[in-house]
């Protein structure tokens, strides 16, 4: 079968690495394409220059190259309706259509769905003007959780410790800080607890859990500084016990899938649920309509199933054929190496030498790289995802940082404490 992967980041490199091992690509003549790809993805797939916003061009490429499955990695094409266009042309797609992709495309859509379906989440108010939002602050106590309604590359959430900070942040958001994503702002009550991520595949009816993870959103060690798209992650997340996972399935994931199906917008693809583990049980923080980044990298390291076959089963409504997804019992941990300046304006063009980073079984996924005259260079904010396995978080952490230290990237930086919560728990 010929497969097309859409995307260019570390998530897509991890997907490309795993898809390249699929039996779907085992026959002579099977072709694996990616657009636009990156130097890491190019090790597994033929990279093509397609404008994914031009749905007709993508559909034509699929027709010309007999594509049997399209895997949409990032959220923007899903929210833009690329899945709808491909399905209308008879192409199998891993990823939801535009309507159910609003789970990620609109914070307000998701909060309203939670209210209709009785899904546990934080109390909230949707606001469409600065004046309305400022007045709505009266309904909440500090700290204030402010979320740009639309897509903001993982950076559209502000937690304001004081009323003055909240008002200033709202002025920035409605003033265009996040572009169109901030035209509406959702204000939420602050939830106390530890946050973890739960992943499940679904074809709109059957649901298959596919692992847990914990991300590190803040740029600085000790979880300080501004939010980023993620500075590192590990999987599994021991705080999400089997009991809590079963509760999350029962109270959050299953009602979401059932409600979307009942309302005529069945969801097909991966559901990424950000959960807050409160004293009252798990509550939904947010949904993503695609694999997380860098959570995908650690999930793919642990996955012992054929990813291509799982994705095709989702696309063809056959996910019920699987009773479980086999995952390694080991821990995977990834460290993001970012370009100086991130999450602000990153310093691009810095030379990278991977050296012997992968000598001891670690894997380096390319997130924001390019080749210039044969030299690997930084070409984005988050540049590399250095990933290792171990029998514990502590062991996986040691392996990942040993690989980080084997890399020469003078204009880059990383956090040195990825996994710190679990490392402390393992040591106690």
C-alpha positions in Angstrom: 0.0 0.0 0.0 1.1 3.6 -0.7 0.9 5.9 2.3 1.1 9.7 2.6 2.1 11.3 5.9 1.4 15.0 6.4 3.6 17.1 8.7 7.1 18.2 9.3 7.8 18.0 13.1 9.1 15.6 15.7 5.7 14.0 16.0 5.7 13.2 12.3 9.3 11.9 12.4 8.2 9.5 15.2 5.2 8.5 13.1 7.3 8.0 10.0 9.8 5.9 11.9 7.0 3.6 13.2 5.0 3.6 10.0 8.1 2.6 8.0 8.1 -0.7 10.1 4.5 -1.5 9.0 3.5 -4.5 7.1 1.5 -2.1 4.9 4.8 -1.0 3.4 6.4 -4.4 3.2 5.6 -5.3 -0.4 7.9 -4.5 -3.3 6.6 -1.3 -4.9 4.9 0.1 -1.8 5.7 3.8 -1.6 5.9 6.0 1.5 5.5 9.7 1.0 5.6 12.7 3.3 4.8 16.4 2.9 6.7 18.5 3.6 8.8 16.3 5.8 12.2 17.1 7.3 15.7 15.6 7.2 14.8 12.9 9.7 11.5 12.0 8.0 13.4 11.8 4.7 15.3 8.8 6.1 12.0 6.8 5.9 9.8 8.5 3.3 10.0 10.4 0.0 9.4 14.0 0.8 7.1 16.0 -1.5 6.3 19.7 -1.6 2.6 19.9 -1.4 0.4 22.8 -0.2 -1.8 21.0 2.3 -4.1 24.0 2.5 -4.9 23.2 -1.2 -7.2 20.3 -0.6 -7.7 19.7 -4.3 -3.9 19.4 -4.8 -3.6 16.8 -2.0 -6.5 14.8 -3.4 -4.9 14.9 -6.9 -1.6 13.7 -5.5 -3.4 10.8 -3.8 -5.1 9.9 -7.1 -1.9 10.2 -9.1 0.1 8.1 -6.6 -2.5 5.5 -5.7 -2.4 6.5 -2.0 -4.2 3.9 0.2 -3.9 5.8 3.5 -3.3 9.4 4.5 -2.0 10.1 8.0 -2.5 13.7 9.1 0.0 14.6 11.8 -0.7 18.2 12.8 -3.9 19.8 14.0 -4.3 22.7 11.5 -5.1 20.6 8.4 -7.7 18.6 10.4 -9.4 21.7 11.7 -9.3 23.1 8.1 -11.2 20.1 6.8 -8.6 18.2 4.9 -10.0 14.9 6.2 -13.4 15.8 4.7 -12.0 16.4 1.3 -10.0 13.2 1.2 -12.9 11.1 2.4 -15.2 12.6 -0.2 -12.7 11.5 -2.8 -12.7 7.9 -1.4 -9.3 8.1 0.3 -8.8 6.4 3.7 -7.7 9.0 6.3 -6.3 8.7 9.8 -7.6 11.9 11.6 -11.0 13.4 12.2 -13.2 15.5 9.9 -13.5 19.2 10.4 -16.6 19.1 12.7 -15.3 16.7 15.3 -11.8 18.3 15.1 -13.4 21.3 16.8 -12.5 19.4 20.0 -9.1 20.9 19.5 -10.0 23.8 17.2 -12.3 25.5 19.7 -12.0 25.4 23.5 -15.5 26.6 23.8 -16.9 23.8 21.6 -15.3 21.2 23.9 -16.5 22.9 27.1 -20.0 23.0 25.7 -19.8 19.4 24.7 -18.7 18.5 28.2 -21.6 20.3 29.6 -24.1 18.5 27.3 -22.5 15.1 28.0 -21.9 15.5 31.7 -18.2 15.1 31.4 -16.2 16.3 34.4 -14.2 19.5 33.6 -13.6 22.9 35.1 -16.3 25.5 35.3 -16.0 28.1 32.5 -17.4 31.1 30.7 -17.0 31.9 26.9 -16.3 35.5 26.2 -16.1 37.4 22.9 -14.9 40.9 24.0 -12.5 42.4 26.5 -15.3 44.0 28.4 -17.2 40.8 28.7 -14.1 38.9 29.7 -13.1 41.4 32.3 -16.5 41.3 33.9 -16.5 37.5 33.8 -13.4 37.4 36.0 -15.8 38.3 38.9 -17.1 34.7 38.8 -13.7 33.2 39.5 -11.1 33.2 42.1 -7.3 33.6 41.5 -5.4 32.0 39.9 -7.3 32.6 36.6 -7.1 30.2 33.7 -7.4 32.1 30.3 -7.5 30.2 27.1 -7.6 31.5 23.5 -10.4 29.6 21.9 -8.7 28.6 18.7 -5.4 27.0 17.7 -2.4 28.7 19.2 0.4 26.2 18.7 0.1 25.0 22.3 0.9 28.5 23.7 -2.7 30.0 24.0 -3.1 29.3 27.7 -2.3 31.9 30.4 -2.5 31.2 34.1 -2.7 34.6 35.9 -2.0 34.7 39.6 -3.7 38.0 40.2 -6.7 40.0 38.9 -4.3 42.6 37.5 -2.3 39.9 35.6 -5.5 38.4 34.3 -6.8 41.8 33.0 -3.4 42.5 31.3 -3.4 39.0 29.7 -6.9 39.5 28.5 -6.0 42.8 26.9 -3.1 41.1 25.1 -5.3 38.2 24.0 -8.1 40.3 22.6 -5.4 42.7 21.3 -4.1 40.1 18.8 -1.4 38.2 20.8 -2.7 34.9 19.4 -4.2 36.3 16.2 -7.6 34.9 15.2 -7.3 32.2 17.9 -7.9 34.9 20.6 -11.0 36.4 19.0 -12.8 34.4 21.7 -11.4 33.6 25.2 -12.6 30.9 27.5 -12.1 31.7 31.2 -12.0 28.6 33.5 -11.8 27.8 37.2 -8.3 26.7 38.3 -8.2 23.0 38.9 -5.8 21.6 41.6 -4.0 18.4 41.0 -1.4 16.8 38.8 -1.8 16.8 35.0 -1.3 13.8 32.8 -2.3 12.7 29.3 -4.4 9.8 28.1 -4.4 8.6 24.5 -7.0 6.5 22.7 -7.7 5.5 19.1 -11.3 5.4 17.9 -13.1 4.8 14.6 -16.2 6.6 15.9 -17.6 3.5 17.7 -14.8 1.3 19.1 -12.2 2.8 21.4 -8.7 1.5 22.0 -6.5 3.0 24.8 -3.0 3.5 23.5 -1.0 4.8 26.4 -0.4 7.6 28.9 2.2 10.3 29.2 3.3 13.4 31.1 4.5 16.5 29.3 6.5 19.5 30.6 5.0 22.7 29.1 7.1 25.3 30.8 10.3 26.4 29.2 12.3 26.5 32.5 13.5 23.9 34.9 11.2 23.3 37.9 8.3 24.1 35.5 9.0 27.8 35.4 8.7 30.4 32.7 6.3 30.7 29.8 4.3 27.9 28.2 5.8 26.1 25.2 4.6 23.4 22.9 6.3 21.0 25.3 9.9 20.6 26.5 9.9 16.9 27.1 7.7 14.0 28.1 7.7 10.4 29.4 5.4 7.4 29.1 3.8 5.7 30.8 2.6 8.2 33.5 2.4 6.1 36.7 0.1 8.7 38.3 -2.5 7.5 35.8 -3.2 4.2 37.5 -5.2 1.5 35.8 -8.2 2.5 38.0 -7.9 6.1 36.9 -7.5 5.2 33.3 -10.7 3.1 33.5 -12.5 6.0 35.1 -11.3 8.4 32.4 -12.5 6.0 29.7 -15.9 5.7 31.4 -16.5 9.3 32.4 -14.6 11.2 29.7 -13.6 9.4 26.6 -16.6 7.1 26.0 -19.2 9.9 26.5 -17.2 12.2 24.1 -17.2 9.6 21.3 -20.8 8.6 21.9 -22.0 12.3 22.0 -20.1 13.2 18.8 -21.5 10.1 17.0 -25.1 10.8 18.2 -24.8 14.4 17.0 -23.8 13.4 13.5 -20.1 14.1 13.6 -18.4 10.8 14.4 -14.8 11.1 15.5 -12.1 8.9 13.8 -8.4 9.1 14.7 -6.6 9.6 18.0 -8.1 11.4 21.0 -5.6 13.0 23.2 -7.1 13.9 26.6 -5.3 16.2 28.9 -6.5 15.3 32.4 -6.2 16.9 35.8 -6.1 14.4 38.5 -8.1 16.1 41.2 -9.3 15.0 44.6 -12.7 14.4 42.9 -11.2 12.2 40.2 -9.9 12.9 36.7 -11.3 16.0 34.9 -10.8 17.0 31.3 -8.4 19.9 30.8 -8.5 19.9 27.0 -8.6 17.6 24.0 -6.2 17.4 21.1 -7.3 15.9 17.8 -3.9 14.4 17.0 -1.0 12.8 18.8 0.8 15.2 21.2 4.2 16.6 20.5 6.5 15.4 22.1 4.2 12.8 23.7 3.9 11.0 20.3 7.6 10.3 20.4 7.5 8.4 23.6 4.3 6.5 22.7 5.9 5.4 19.4 9.0 4.1 21.2 6.8 1.9 23.4 4.2 0.8 20.9 4.6 -2.9 20.0 1.7 -3.0 17.5 1.8 -2.3 13.7 1.0 1.4 13.6 0.0 1.3 10.0 -2.5 -1.4 10.5 -4.0 0.3 13.6 -4.4 3.5 11.6 -6.0 1.8 8.7 -8.4 -0.1 11.0 -9.5 3.3 12.4 -9.9 4.8 8.9 -12.0 1.8 7.8 -14.2 1.4 10.9 -12.5 -1.9 11.9 -10.9 -0.9 15.2 -13.2 -3.3 17.1 -11.0 -6.1 15.7 -8.4 -5.1 18.4 -8.9 -6.0 22.1 -5.9 -4.0 23.2 -2.8 -2.2 22.0 0.4 -3.8 23.1 2.9 -1.4 24.7 6.4 -2.0 26.1 6.5 -2.2 29.9 9.6 0.0 29.8 9.5 3.8 30.1 10.4 6.1 27.3 11.5 9.6 27.9 12.2 12.4 25.5 14.1 15.7 25.9 13.4 18.6 23.6 16.5 20.5 22.4 15.3 23.9 21.4 16.9 26.9 19.7 17.9 29.8 21.9 15.1 32.3 22.1 12.3 29.8 22.1 9.4 30.1 22.9 9.9 33.6 21.6 11.9 34.2 18.4 14.2 31.2 18.0 17.7 31.5 16.6 17.7 29.6 13.3 20.6 28.3 11.3 22.7 26.9 14.2 24.8 24.0 13.2 24.0 20.5 14.6 26.2 17.4 14.9 24.3 14.4 16.2 27.6 12.6 16.9 27.0 9.3 18.7 23.7 10.2 20.2 22.0 7.0 19.0 24.9 4.7 19.8 23.3 3.1 22.9 19.8 2.7 21.6 18.5 6.2 22.0 16.6 7.8 19.1 16.8 11.4 17.9 13.7 12.6 16.2 14.0 15.8 14.1 11.5 18.5 15.0 12.8 21.7 13.4 15.8 20.9 11.3 17.0 21.5 7.7 19.9 20.6 5.5 22.0 23.4 4.1 24.9 22.4 1.9 25.0 19.1 3.7 25.0 20.6 7.2 22.2 19.8 9.6 20.9 23.1 11.0 18.2 24.4 13.3 15.1 25.5 11.4 12.5 26.1 14.2 11.9 26.6 17.9 11.9 23.0 19.0 14.7 21.3 17.0 15.4 17.8 18.3 13.6 15.2 20.5 16.2 13.0 22.1 14.5 9.9 23.3 15.6 6.8 25.3 14.1 3.8 27.0 14.7 2.4 30.4 13.2 0.1 33.1 12.2 3.3 35.1 11.8 7.0 34.5 15.2 7.5 36.2 16.9 5.1 33.9 15.3 6.4 30.8 16.2 9.9 31.9 19.9 9.0 32.3 19.9 7.5 28.8 18.2 10.5 27.2 20.6 13.0 28.8 23.6 10.9 27.8 22.4 11.1 24.2 21.8 14.9 24.6 25.4 15.3 25.8 26.7 13.5 22.7 25.1 16.1 20.5 26.9 19.3 19.4 24.3 22.1 19.1 25.9 25.3 20.5 22.9 27.5 19.7 20.5 25.1 21.4 19.3 24.5 25.0 17.2 22.0 26.9 15.7 21.5 30.3 17.8 19.1 32.5 14.9 17.9 34.7 12.5 16.1 32.3 10.7 13.5 34.4 11.6 15.2 37.7 8.3 14.4 39.5 8.5 10.7 38.9 12.3 10.6 39.5 11.6 12.1 43.0 8.8 9.5 43.6 11.1 6.7 42.5 13.8 7.8 44.9 11.5 8.1 47.9 
